[in-house]
Amino acid sequence: MRRRGGRIGRAGRALAVLATVIAAPILVLRLLFPLPAADGRTASTAIAPSERTALGASILPLAAAHPGTSGVMALENGIDAFAARMALIHAAEASIDAQYYIWQDDLTGLRLLSELSAAANRGVRVRLLVDDNGTPGLDQELLALSRLPTAEVRLFNPFVLRSPRSLSYLFDFPRLNRRMHNKSFTVDGVATIVGGRNIGNVYFETGSGHVYSDLDVLAIGPAAQAVGADFDRYWNSASAFAVEALVAPEPDAEGRLAARDAANRDTPQAVAYREAVLTSRLAQQIADQTLPVEWVAVRLFSDDPAKALGRIETEGLMIRALMAEIGRPSSTYDVISAYFVPGAQATATLGQIAGSGVRVRTLTNALEATDVTPVHSGYAKYRGALIDAGVEVWELKSEGGERKSVDDFGIVGISRTALHAKTFQIDDHRAFVGSFNFDPRSKRLNCEMGLLIDSPRLAGLIAVWLDRELPKLAYQVRRNASGGLVWIDRPGQPDEIVWTTEPNTTWPLRAAVWLIGLLPVEWLL
């Protein structure tokens, strides 16, 4: 027995030594790369809407005439979504508050940064809050914007080690694994854009390669004020740091943004895209003052920014409040989620809803279309159970036949499409549009936000789009007679095609998905 105890004791000591060997360098690196002090940071709040601005003068009387409601309209395509942001920047007179997970270093990202700089130079107060995971390559451009007298840029949950940032995960993973996924763009306190789109070419349907199918809403009136107040929570939170505290200026930093934007603006892609924006439906509606705004009840749901520090219990999560508000659908429930990992509990809930006679449809990316393969492995574990419970399961194909984009050659052509929207509609009456994916990361790790909108028009738009487009753009996944899964392309049509493996994929990719599914990583997805 003593010898056995000795072996256990030696093993315990070996584990203790190993833990020390691992922990010591992590501790040293944490000491070498601490977060900057927030002592010098000044708190600020949203500027109250006023009829002294042109937007306020046009929107505030309309809001007063529709008490208890906000004006909303869908931004269905990327070109309209870009045009809306440009129009709001040009109209801004008092303030612009922008909050994003990703701001890409490309044509549209630089163009919008340059427009924010122009707004600040004419006296508009600009506050830009970006998650530090989504801004590689833009440190100097963000710093230059923040150094303008009426502009300020803050980085949410930043990487203290700036290059290479990924090494920071080795010593600060628990903090850096939590991100701010929110997306909002609010101007003069009276107009805001909320939805699934980040800032970059892939979201605004330009550039070579794939584009994202996504959805934003433009909201005016009280909803914009609610988003502004929520922005303040994040802006003044313990996770938001001034870019100046993390980024040192380089010699050419001050003029780099303007020079890079100017170099882009005369390229064939930029010229073609500018023409597409100027001739877009939304641009014409803005010019004619005929925006199809619907005045309806709108409620903002947003996580507390303390979620990024792991300080929010399950009961305080946004998704809990949102699901409690929605209750049980009575006729239809359509869920669109680019990254869909429902987990056992949500799978059971969706099955119960379908079992009660409600038509439940889910749409996510097919394996051929997804840009995050591990997430597909998490989703695939629940796909069969959803089908068995009566849920209609659909997966978007990589080739969205009717989606067009302005490519690098300045021409309009068909692009490879991936789903990026995060929305659902309930009973053809209410719709949620926001940043929230139906996956564990959105539920428990990332900060999220979105608008629940009591609009039969918007809910119907989503439902009708699914009715019309799913048979053309997506595979329906079903069981065959032997119980295996099949993917049906153009179901019910004479040229219907039935796949017995995930369409347009190779066996090594399918094997990788299966292997990832065996790992205990679902909580990260």
N, C-alpha and C positions, 0 to 999 in steps of 0.2 A: 504493500500500500504506500509505503514511504517513497518507493521508487516511482510509482505512478504519480503521486503528488509532486514529486520532484520534476517529472516530465511536464506536468501541467504548469508548475511554477516556472520552468524554463520557457515554456511556450508563451506564458503570460508576459514574462520579461522581454521575450523577443518581439512580441506584438507591441509592447510599450516602447521599445527602442525604435521599431519601425514607424510607429505613430509620431514619435519625436522627430525622426529623420524627415518625415513628410511635413509635419507641422512647422518645423523651425524655418525652412526657407519661405514658407507662406507668410509666417509672421514677419520675417525680415522684409519681404517685398511689400507687405501692408504698411510697414513703418517707413519704407523708402518712398512709397507712392500713396500718401494719404490724400483724402479729399481736401480741397481748399476750404479755408474758413469762410463762413457766410456772413461774417461780422459787418463787412462794408456794403452788403446788399441792401438796397432800399425797396421797401414794400410799395406796391402801387395797385390801383384798382381801375376797373373799367370806367371810361369817361361816360357820363350819363348822356343818353340821347337827347338831342335838342333840335328844335325847328330852325335853329340858326344855320344848320347845315342843309344842303340841298336834299340829301337823302332823308334827313329827319323831317324836313318840310313836306315831302311827298308821302312818307310812310306813316308818320305819327298820327295825322288826321284819319287815315284809313284804319289804323289800329283802334282809334277811339270810336270809330263807327262800327267796329266789330268786336265789342268787349268780350273778353274771355277766350279769344281765339288768336291764332297767328296765321299769316298768309304763307302758303307753301306751294312749291312746284317742283317736279322731279327734273333732275339733270341726268338724262338717260345715256348720253354718249359723251365721250371724252372731249370732243371739240367744243361742245356746249359748256362742259364743265370748266374748261380752260377759259373760254370766252367770259363766263360769269365772273370768275375771279379777276380777270383783267378789267372788266367793266366796274367792279366794285373798287378796285384799287384806284382807277382813274376818277371815280366819283368821291373817294374819301376826302374828307376835310378835317376831321377831328382825330380819328383813331383807326388803327388796324391791329387786331389781335389775331395772330395765326398760331396754330398748335398742330404739329404733325409728327408722325412716327418716322417717316422717310421723306427726305428732301434730296432729290438726286442731282448729281453734277452732270447735267445734260442741257439740251436746248431749252426745254420748258422750265427746268429748274433754275437755270441762270437768268432766263427772261423774267421770271417772276421775282427773283431776288433783286434784279436790276430795277424793276418797277417799284418794289418796296423801298429801295434806296431813293428813287425819284420822289416818291411820296414823302419820305422823311425830309428830303431836301426842300420841299415846299411847305414844311411845317407840320405835317401829319405825325402824331405820335405813333410809332410802330413798335409793337412788342412781338417778337418771334420766339416761340418756345418749341424746340425740336428735341426729340429723343436722340441721344448721342450715338445710338447704334445705327442710325439711318442717315448719317451725314458724312461718310468717308470722302475725303478729297476737298471738302468745302470749308475747312477751318479758317483759312485766310479770308475767304469771301464773307463768311459769317462775322468774323472779327471786324472787317472793314465796315459792314453794315452797322454793327453795334457801336462803332466809334463815332457815328454821326450824332449830332446834338440831340435830335428827337427820336432816336432809335435805340433799342436795346435787344440783345439776343441772349437767351439763356439756354443751357444744355441740361436736359433732364437725365438724371442717373448717369453721370459722365464717366468716361474712361480716363483715369488720371494719366496712365501711360498712353500717350497719343499715337505712337507708332512703334511696332505694330499693335494696334488696339487689342487684337484677339489674345495676345499674351496675358492681358489683364484677367481673363477668365481663370487662369491658373491660380491666382491668389485672391480673387474677389468674386468668385462665381455666384454665391448666394444672392448678392446684391445685383450684379450685372445681369443675372438671368431674368430679372423682372424689368419689363419695359413699359414705356408710355405709348400705347397704341392709338391714342385719341387722334381725331382729325377734325379740325374746325377752322373756319376763316370768317371773322366777324368785323364788320366795318361800321363805324360811327354809332355803334350800339343799337342799330336798327335792322341790320341785314346780316345773315350768317349762312354759311354753307357747311353742312354736316353730312358725313357719309362714309363710304369705304375707300375713297381715293386719297392716296398720298400725292406728293408732288413729283412729277417726272414724266418723261416721254411715254413710258409704258401705260401710264394711267390716263394720258390725254390723247392716245391713239396717233402717235407719230413715231417714226424711227423704224429701223429694220428689226426683224425678229418678231416675237410675239407681242400682243397687246392684251390688256386686261378688260374684260367685260365687267362693268361696275355700275354703281348707282349712288348719287348724291341727291340731297334736296337743298334747295334754296328756301330759307325761311325768313320772314320779315315780321317785325312787331315784337311781342313779348318773348317769343322763343329766342330771339337774338339776344335779348337782355339776360335770359336764363343762361345761355351759352357763355356770355360775357362774364357773368358772376362765377360760373364754373371754371372758366379760364383763370380767373384770379386765384382760385384755390390752388391750381397747379403752379402758376407763376410765382406765388409766394410760399410754396411748399418747401420742405427741407431737402427735396431732391432736385431742385432747380438752381443751377449755378451760372453766374455770369461767364460768358465765353472768355472774357479778358482774364479770368482767374485760372484758365486752363490752357489757353493758346497764346504763344509768344508771337508778336508780329514779325514778318519777314520783310526784307527791304522793299519789295514791290507790292506789298499787300494792299495798300490803299487804292491803287488803280487797277488791280488785277480783275475784279469783277466787271468793271466797265469795259476793259479791253477784251476780255473773253466773250462777253455778251455781244460786243460790236463785231467781233470776228465771226460769230455765228449768224448774225442777222441777215447777211447777204448770201448765205449758202442756198442752194436749190431747195433743200428741205425746209429751211426757215421761210423762204419766200412762198413756197406752196402752202405751208401750214398757216402762215399769216393770212393768205387769201382764203383758205378754208374757214378760218375763224371769222373773218370779216363778213363772209357770205353765209355764215351759219344761220340756222333758224332762230336761235336765241339772239344773235346780234341784231337781226331784223326786228324781232319783237321788242328788244330794248330800244332801238331807234324809233319804233312806232308807238312805244309805250302801250304795248298790247300783251304784256306777260300774262299768261293764264294762271294767275295766282288764285288759290282756293283758301278761304278763311275757315279754319277748322281748329278743334282743340288739339294742342300739341304739348307733350310732356317730355322733358329732358330726363334721361337716366344716365348717371355717370358714377364711376367708382371714385371713392375717396383717394386722393393721391398718396395717402399713407399706405395703401396697398403695395406700393412700390418698395416699401420698407418692411413688408410682411407683418404689418401691425393691424390688419383688418381681419376680424373673425368671419367665419362663413356667413353668419347672419347679416353681416354688413355689406356683402358683395352686391354689386349692381344687378347681377343676373337674378339674385333672389328677389329683389324688389320688383324687377321687371316681370318675372314669371308670376308673382303674386298679383300684380296688376292685370295681367292678361287673363288669368284663370283658365278654364277649360274651353276650347273651341267647341262650337255646336254644329258647324256644317263643313268648313274647309280650314285647312292649316297647311300653308306652303312655306317651306324652309329652304332658303338659298344661302349656302355657306361655302366659301372657297375652300376652307379647311374645316372638315367636318369629322370630328371624333366624338360621337355622342356619349360614349361611356355606357356602363350597364344601366344606370338609373334613368338617364334620358331615353335610352333605347326602350326600356320598359314603359316609360311614360308615353312615348310616341305610339308604341304598340297598343296601349290601353285606349288612347284617343282614337286610333284607327278602329279598334275593336268595338267602340261605341257607335260606329256608323259615320264618323267624320272622315272626309276624304283628306288623307295626309300625303303630301308629296315632298320629297327631299331632292335637292339638286346640288351636287358638288362636282369637282373636277374628276374626270376619268384619269386613270394612271397615265395615259398618253399625254394628258394636258397639264397635269399638276407640275408645279415648280418646287414642291417640297415632298419628295418621295417618302420620307419617314412618316409624315402625316397620313399619307394614303395607307400605310401599313396599319396605323391605328384605326383608321376608318374601316378597313376591310374586315376587321374582326367582328364588327357589328352589322355589316351589310346583310348577311343572311338572316339574322334575327329580325331585322326590320322588315324584310320581305315576308318572312313567315308570319309576322304579326299583321300583315295587310297594308303596310306602308308602300306607296309607289316610290321606287328608288330609281333616280335618273342620274346619269353622269355625263357631263359636258365633253363633247369631242374636241380635239385640238384644232380642227379646222372649222371655224365659225363661218359658214359660207356667205353670210350676208354682212359681215363686219368688215369695214374698210378702214384704212389708215393712210396717212401721208408718210411715205417712206423716205429713205435717205436720198433717193434719186429725184425727189420732188414730184412724184406721181402718186396718184391714189390707186391702191391695189388691195387685194385680199391679204389679210394677215392671219397668222396663227394666233388663236385666241385661247386664253385661260380665264377661268372665272375668278373674280376677286371680290364680288359683291358679298355683303353680309346683311341680309334682309329677310323678313318673313311677313306674311299677311295672314290675318285671322278673320274668318267668316266673311270675306269680301267686304270688310268694314274698317279694319284697322291695319296699319302697317308699321313695322319698325325698320328704321334705316340708320345704320351706324357703323362702328368699327368692330363690333363683337362677332367673333367666329364661334361656332358651336364646337369648342374644343377645350380641353383642360387648361391650356395656357390662357385663353381669354377668361375662363371662369375664375382661376385661382392665382395666376401669376401676373399677367399684364393688366395695366389700367385701361379701361374701355369706356366708351360713351355712345349715345345714340338717341334718336327722337322716336317716341311712340306717337303716331299721328292718326287721329280719328277721321280717316278720309276714305269713303267708299271709292272715290276716284282713283286714289293712289293704290289702294288694295286691289281694286279691279284691274288697274294697269299691270300690276305684277301677275295676277291670276291669268289675265288674258294673254299676256306675253308667254307665260308658261304653256297655256293651251295651244297657242299658235306655233311656238318655236321649239318646244321640247322634241316633237317627233322629227324635226329637221336637224337640230343642233346637238342632240344628246342621245345616248344609249339608254334604253330601259333595261334594268337588270331584273331578271326573273329566275325562277326555278324551272328546270326542264322536267320531263317525265321521270327521269331517274333521280331527281333531287339535286342535281348539280346546278351551278349558276350559269346563266347565259346572258350575253349582252346583245340586245336587239337594236339594230340600226334601221331607222325608218319603220317602226312597228306598225303593222296593219296595212302597209303599202304593198303593191305588187312586187316591188323590188326590195322587199325586206331582206336583211342579211342577219344571220344568227351566228354570233361568235361564241365559242365554248371556252376561250381564254380571254383575258383582258385585251381588248382590241389594240392592234398596232403597237404591241410591246414585244420585247424579246424575252426568252426564258431566263437569261441572267438577271434582267431587271425584276421579273416576277419572283425569282429566287431571293433576290435582295430584299424585296418587300416582305416575303415570308420570314426571312431570318430576322429582320428588324422587328417584326411582330412578336417574336419570341423574347425579345429583350424587355426588361422592366422600365421602359422609358415613356410610357403613355402619359405620365404626369408632366412631362416636358413638352408634349406635342400641342 
